């Protein structure tokens, strides 16, 4: 009898261990369809504004899965999979609809940027043990190329066959995404903690010394160089204008060709989050727990929503709704037009990284490594 129980226990352990050790490979018949927007893998301030959405605004838990370690970058979607990077050095892949675990890739160092996936190629930075920016073929798990770059910061973006990124020691660069060769680079002498944004041929980098610099996408020629006199630590959002959050609490709207300030608002609390935009409004959250909707033309406050904790998770727009998290451990869904609460969801741990969406469901990871899928 004991022998039979022992066999059952051993078989169960074998199945569990084989699942945990499963190596992810992208199926040969699956290719990720590139977006018309420059792709940054996780959060991009206006990446959802023109996507069709079936999300009804209800934050009902559909599934959750636990990964080991803490999140070290935003969740991302690529190859039809949900991707999570944690402090264990693991990149884990899950099915979007069911949360089924599909395998992992074990790096020898932390993944510092989250993952950006285009077609069957994944891009990520590792460090600090091995400071590399890596392009990996997801079909065969082979490294296509890598560059020894120290401490890549923020989320790199891809436009056509070019990838744009910044590093901790004050360098920005553009590389060919297929072979990794440098197209152009510039030494700015300041950190761009958030990484780049793109619009109409210009790549914009915010820097912690208060400067916003725009480079021509092909040549790297500096087009814009404006001093906003406060540390800039979050991605800028670009629409008819450039929208910039500042750590000192000043929020600015700039002309995207000249960098000239069109309007500014100064708020009581610091702003660490990137803004999100839609047709008429720009949305920004601050350390006082206020999420504001501002008129894009003149910066007037159209409505404000008060959360119970400071907001470190940048808002995203999904259909008719705005999604953001507060350190009160809640994920909020508010109506974009009115600012009224539609639904909220309570987690057991803080959420510091922005939620992401495929237009149907909302995906979020908390500080204890719990991934949750929410929707109808």
N, C-alpha and C positions, 0 to 999 in steps of 0.2 A: 504493500500500500504506500509506504513512504517512498519507495523507488518510483512509483507512478507519479506521485506528487512532485518529486524532484524533477522528473522529466518535463512535466507541464510547466513548472517554474522556469526551467532552463530554456524551453522553447519560447515562452513569453518574453524572457529577457533577450533572447536572440532576435526576436521580431522587433522589439523596441529599439535595440541597439542598431540593428540594420537600418531602421528608419532614420535614427539620429545621424548615422554616418553616411547617409545617401548623398551622392555628389550630383549637383545639378548640371544638366545639359539641356540646352534649348532644342526642341524637336526640329528636325530638318524642314518640316513643312510650315513652320511658323516664322514669320518675319514681322517685326514691329513696323507698323505704318507710320512714317515720320509725320509730325504735325507741320502745319504751315507756319506755326510759331516757332521761334528759336527754342530749343528744348533744354531744360536744365535739370531734368531728372526728378526733382521733387517739387518744391514750391517755385512758382513764378507769378508775380503779382497780377498779371492780366491774362494768364494762360487759360482761364476757364470762362472768360467773359462772353465769348462767342460760340462756345460749345453748346450743342443741344443737350438738354437735361431732362430726365424723367424723375429726378429726386423731388419727393413731395414735401419735404421739410420735417418729416418725423424721424427723430433719432432713436429708432428702435435697434437694439442689439441683434445683429444677424449671426455673427460668430466672433470668437476671439481666440487668439493663440499666443502662447508665451514663448519668448526667445530668451536665451541666456545673455546676461550682461545688460548694460544700459545703452539706449540709442546714442549713436555718435554722429548721426546725420539724419536728414529727413527721410521718410519713406519715399519710395519712388515706384513707378509703374513702367515696365518694359518687357517686351516679348510676351505680352499678355499675362504677366505675373506681377504680384506685389512683392517688393524687394525691401528687406530691412538690413541695416548694417549696425553692429553693436561693438562695444568695447572689448569683446572677446576676439575680435579679428575675423568674425564670421559674417558672410553675406548669405542670408537665408531667403529662399524663394517660396511663395505660396500662391495657390489658385485664388483669383479674385472673388469668385462667387461663393466658394465653400470654405476657404481658408486652409484647404488641404496642403500639407507640407510637401514641397516638390524637390527639396534638396538644398545643398549649401555649397559654398566655396570658402575654404579656409585660407586666409592670408597669413603672412608672417608678421604682420603689424596691423595697427588700427586703420580702418578705412575712414579717412578724414572728411570726405566730401559727400557721402551718400553715393548712389550709383546713377549714372546717366546712360541710357540704353537707346541706341538707334540701329535699326535693322537687327543684326545678330551680334553687334559689337557693344561691349560694356566699357565704360570709362570711369575710373575712380583713382583717388590718390591714397597712398598708404604712408604711414609714418608713426612715430618718429624713428623706430628701429631701422627701417629701410625707407628712406625718403624717395618715393617714386610716384610718377603719374603713369598709370597703366591702361593700355587698351587690350581687352581680352575678347577672344572669339568664344561666344557662349555655346556654339555647336560642339566644339572639341575641347574647351577649357584651356586652350593654348594662349599664351601671351603673344599678341600680334606685334606690339612694340611697347617700349617703356622709355621714359625720360627721367633722369635723376634730378628732380626738382624738390627743394626743401620746403616742406610745410605749405602745400597748396591750400588756399583758404576759400571759403564760400562754396557755392555750387557753380562749376564751369557750365558754359552754355555752348551749344552746337548750332551753327547756321551753315546750311549746305554741307560742304566737306571741310569746314573749318571749325576748330574748337578754341574757345577763348577762356583764359584762366588767369588767376592772380596768385602770388605766393607771399608768404609771411615776411620776406625780406625786401619787399617793395618793388617787385618786378611784375609786369603784366605781359602777356604774350598771346600770340595766335599761332596755332600749329595746324598742319594738315592732319585731319582726323584718321586718315587711312594709313599713312606711313610715319606720322609723328614728327615730320620735319618742321622746323621753325619757319614761319612765313614772315612774322615780324615780332619784335619785342621792345619793351621800353622799361627803363629803370626810373621809377617815380620817387622812390625813397620813402614811401609811406605804405602802411598795410591797407589792403582792401579786404576787410574781414567778410564782407557779404558776397563778393564776387560780382560778375558783370550782368548787365541787361542790354537788350538790343532793340533798335528801331530804325528803320529806313536808312540803312547803311552806316549807322554809327553804333559803336559799342561803348556803353557808359560804365565807368567804374567809380563807386563812392569810396573815399579814403578816410581813415580815422583822424587825419590832420585837418579835416573839414573841407577838402577839395573834392569836387565832382569833375572828372575828366572824361571827355568823349573822344574816341579814336575812330578814324575812318576804317571801315571793316577790312578792306583789302590791303591798304598800304600802311596802316598804323599811324598815319598822320594825325597829330593832335588837333582836333576841331574845337573843342570846348575845354576851358580850364577856369572854373569859378570857385571862389573861396566862400563857403557858407558859414565859416567861423564857429563851427561846432563839430564834434566827432560824428562821422557818418558810419554806422555799423550795420545797416540793413540794405537789402537790394532796393533800387529805385523802381518805381512803376512808371511806365511810359504809355501815354495815350496821345491826346492832342498836345499835352504838355508832359514835362518830366515832374514827377511827384517824389519828394525827398523827405524822409523822416530824420530828425536830428536828436542826439542824446540830450541836448540842453532843453528840449521841448519845443523847438521851433519846427514848423512844418512848412515846406516851400513848394511852390509851383513855378517851374522855369520854362522858358522857351527852349524847345528841344534842338533848335539849330544854332542858337547863339549863347544859351546858358543864362540869359538875362532873367532876373527875378520878375515874375508877373504878379504874384501876390504871396504873402506870408502870414501865418498865424503862429502866435506864441502861446503855449499852454503851460499850465502849472507843473505838470509831471513830465519826466523824461519819456522819450519814445524810442523803444528798442526794436520795434516791429516794422516790417515792410508794409506799405499801403496796398490796397486792392482797388480796382476801378471797375465801373460799368459805364453805361452810356452817358449818365448825367452826374454821377457822384464819385467821390474818392473816399475810401474808408480807412481809418487809422485808429489803432488802439494804443493806450499809454499805460504807464506804471501806476496810475491812479485807478485803473480798472475801467476807464471810460472808453467805449468804442463810439467814435463819432462818424457821422456821414456829412461830408462837406460838399458844397456846390463846387463843381470843377472849375467854373468860370471865375468865381470871386472868393472862394474859400469860406463862405457863410456856413455856419452849422445848421444843417437841416433837421437832424435829430441826434440824440445821444442815448446810448444804452449803458447802464451802470452794472458791471459785474461785481462779484464779491471778492475779487482778488486781482492783483496786477496782471497785465496782459503781456506775455512774452511770445506767444504764438501768433504769428501773422495771420490776418483774416484771409479767407478765400471766398470768391463768389461762385455759387453753384446754382444755376437757374435763377429763380426768384429770391434766393436766400443768400445770407452771409453766414459763414461758419468760422468760429474762432474759439480758442480755449483760454481759460483763465487759471491762475495758480490756486483758485478755490477748488480745483479738481473737476470742474464742470466743462463740458463742451457745449457751446451755445449755437443755436440756429435762430436767426432773427430775420424778419422780413426786410428786404433791402429798401423798399419804398417808405415804410412807416417806422422801422426800427423796433417794432413790437416783437416780443418773444414768441416764436412759434413752438419751439421745443428745446429741452436741454437734457443732457445725459451726465450722470455722476459716475466718476471713476474713483478708484481707491488711491491713486497716485497722481502726481502732477503731470501735466502735459506741457512740454516746452517747445516741441517742434510743431510746425503747421500741419493741419490735416491736409490730405490730398483727396481727389475725387476722380472717378472715371465718368462722371455725369449721372450715374445711377446710385452709387453708394458713396459713403464717406469712410475714409480709412485714417486711423490715428494710432500713434504709439505713445505710451506713457513711460515715465522714467524708470519703472521696474521691468520694462521690456514686454509689456502686454500690448499686443496688436489687437485692435477692435475694428470691426466692420459694422457700420450703422446705416440704417435706411428703412425702407418699408418692410 
